[in-house]
Amino acid sequence: MLGVADEEHLALAASQGRALFSCNVADFARLNQSWLSTGRNHAGIILLTDQGTPVGVRIRALTRLAVAFQPEEMRNRLEYLANWLERAPSV
């Protein structure tokens, strides 16, 4: 779906009941607000603010998030993946 508008990506994900994962933080945060204010529903948006996050770390964080929420709990929810990253233990 290269070259397709962000709104269409979100609409497709919503129509399939899938949460959308993106690094495009500003646009999808804005779309989230726009959709919620107009009564449109989506299956969840997960945003990654640090594109330097290694793929394995991303996958582990996405897995933790997927275990934490049932699909209906993700409905219209915006989550930042940074909140699900492993933290080094405090000393």
C-alpha positions in Angstrom: 0.0 0.0 0.0 2.9 2.3 -0.7 1.7 5.8 -1.6 -1.7 5.3 0.0 -3.0 8.0 2.4 -2.7 7.3 6.1 -6.4 7.5 6.5 -6.8 4.6 4.0 -4.3 2.5 5.9 -6.3 3.1 9.1 -9.6 2.4 7.3 -8.4 -0.9 5.9 -7.0 -2.0 9.3 -10.3 -1.0 11.0 -12.4 -2.9 8.4 -10.3 -6.0 9.1 -10.4 -5.6 12.9 -6.7 -5.1 13.0 -4.6 -2.8 15.1 -2.3 -0.6 13.1 1.4 -0.3 14.0 3.3 2.7 12.7 6.3 5.0 13.2 4.3 7.9 11.7 3.5 9.3 15.2 2.2 12.8 14.3 -0.2 11.7 11.5 -1.7 8.7 13.3 -2.1 10.5 16.6 -4.0 13.2 14.7 -6.1 10.6 12.8 -6.9 8.9 16.1 -8.3 12.2 17.5 -10.1 12.9 14.3 -11.8 9.5 14.1 -12.8 9.5 17.8 -14.2 13.1 17.6 -16.4 12.0 14.6 -17.6 8.7 16.0 -15.5 6.5 13.8 -14.0 3.4 15.3 -10.7 1.6 14.8 -9.2 -1.6 16.2 -6.3 0.2 17.8 -3.2 2.3 16.9 0.3 1.4 18.2 2.9 4.1 17.6 6.7 3.8 17.8 8.5 7.1 18.5 12.1 5.8 18.3 12.8 4.2 14.9 16.2 3.2 16.2 14.5 0.6 18.4 15.8 -2.9 17.3 13.3 -5.1 15.6 13.6 -7.8 18.3 12.8 -5.3 21.0 9.8 -4.1 19.0 8.5 -7.6 18.6 8.9 -8.4 22.3 7.1 -5.1 23.2 4.3 -5.8 20.7 3.9 -9.3 22.1 3.6 -7.9 25.7 1.0 -5.5 24.5 -0.9 -8.2 22.6 -1.0 -10.4 25.8 -2.1 -7.4 27.9 -5.2 -6.5 25.9 -8.1 -8.4 24.3 -9.0 -7.1 20.9 -12.1 -5.4 22.2 -9.9 -3.6 24.8 -7.7 -2.2 22.0 -10.7 -0.7 20.2 -10.2 3.0 19.7 -7.1 2.8 21.9 -3.8 4.6 21.1 -0.7 3.0 22.6 2.9 4.1 22.4 5.2 1.1 22.1 7.8 2.9 24.3 5.5 2.1 27.3 5.9 -1.6 26.5 9.7 -1.8 26.1 11.7 -3.9 28.5 13.3 -1.7 31.2 16.7 -2.5 32.6 16.4 -3.4 36.3 17.2 -0.6 38.7 20.3 -1.0 40.9 
